[in-house]
């Protein structure tokens, strides 16, 4: 029986029933948090690996070359398709079942692999591998810092999101301008912004655990956390590849 005066626990209402949720600092809470974060990282890493495998196989098949060099409007459909999955998860998550959210995440990772398969046409396989492992090391360090730091990183959020919007606008402008200097600046800022977002999002996902622990929403929260960190990783990787990748 839960002692309501025990500071390690709080009681959360779910409809007609009440659920006891361990409070931060307790051994039960810490164990649950570790399991929750491990699930997020497992989903995120599996999504990245699926994307990489699809991208490599699509490029090796020769279909990537046909799509990106002579695909016309289809090329843009494929490149923008991942955005549709992200929007579906972001705005439709509450109406989805956990299984539907997971299926959407795997669908997104697959389509993302097709959309970035061009990197195997533009860069050498060696440089892609080197940048990937460099990104993985940087991501691990930044995420670990975001998880362990006592500093509140919430103040970074607005600034970083504004930075993302800024580089999106600059990237659209550069499609028409074609400036190599502007592209270099976008790549440098992109790396810095998504490095910051990696730490910020990790702390945010960690803090969200207290709100979803013991609820039916926890499975969907794991998927959204994985999607968030996946996007941080992939974007940081692509910007680093633009900076340090050796072109074919």
Buried (B, 14 or more C-beta within 10 A) or exposed (E): EBEEEEEBBBEBEEEEEEEBBBBEEBEBBEEBBEEBBEBBBEBBBBBBEBBBEBBBBBBEEEBBBEBBEEBEEEBEEBBEBBEEBBEBBEEEBEEBEBEBBBEBBBBBBBBBBBBBBBBBBBBEEEBBEBBBEBBBEBBEEBBEBBBEEEEEBEEBBEEBEEBBEEBEEBBEEBEEEEEEEBBEBBBBBBBBBBBBBBBBBBBBBBBBBBEBBBBEBBBBBBBBBBBBBBBBBBBBBBBBBBBBBBEE
